[in-house]
Amino acid sequence: MTMNEQNNIFSEIPLPELQESRLRKMKRENQQVLLYLAICLCLVAAWFLGSYAFSYIYLIPLAAVIFQLWRKKMFSITEDFLKHEKLILYRRRAFGGRGESLEWLNFLFNRWWAFTSNSSFSHTKKIIEPLIVHSLPSFIESIDLSAFSFGKTTPSIKNMSAFEILEEGGEPVPVSHSSFISLPPGLDHQQKYQLAISADIEMTSDDFVMSLLAKTRRGRVSAHVENVHISGRIQVILHLDRGVPFPHITRAAFCFTQK
């Protein structure tokens, strides 16, 4: 590998990650030096025992000490290194490309929705009905959500990406695997901060049911929605403010950014 190729590789690594890698390498080297010193002391002790004609029986516990030091310390150093590299690799895969796969979340939501389907309708009704009532035309006196169910198919979320907005009205900054290493300057004293999540959402349900019963001046009218298809990219923004109590979340806004 030429010097230019090495420089290109290091130029692609973010500076905080490169610094963190160097600090961890220095820590491993210091631990290895201490291990080598301990083994050297054991070897000196073995030489001392041999020089003064001590019985070879004394070498057995000395060898056991060397074996334990080498096995435990080297195993710990290697395990810590592999765990850290595995975490970095996982974060690079998660934040690289289009976004992270969330099949585990889709599975949990599907099972949770099926388990709570009988009791979740009342809570869903409390959320959806006010939104419908707020946009009712004048000729409708009242409206009632009589049925709502996704059926066996629940929304599927995939390709999730995370962003942070450092200034009010600023542009979202994509999060990368190196964002865990260094915090934005002044974040611990910043008054307001925003976190954004963007993901693809899709659902094609043949057994989706939503029934509405409306009351008008001329009588009652019912409406049914079935076989729904939803597809697009949704964005959720969490607004954080130190002026409000913990957890400092003032509101959450969401919208579709792509059809």
Buried (B, 14 or more C-beta within 10 A) or exposed (E): EEEEEEEEEEEEEBEBBBEBBEEBEEEBEEBEEEBEEBBEEBEEBBEEBEEEEEEEEBBEEBEEBBEEBBEEBEEEBEEBBEEEEEEBEEBBEBBEEEBBBBEEBBEEBBEEBEEEBEEBBEEBBEEBBEEBEEEEEEEBEEBBBBEBBBBEBBBBBBBBBBBBBBEEEEEBBEBBBBBBBEEEEEEEEBEBBBBBBBBBBEBEBEEBBBBBBBEEEEEEEEEEEEEBEBEEBBBEBBBBBEEEEEEBEEEEEEEEEEE
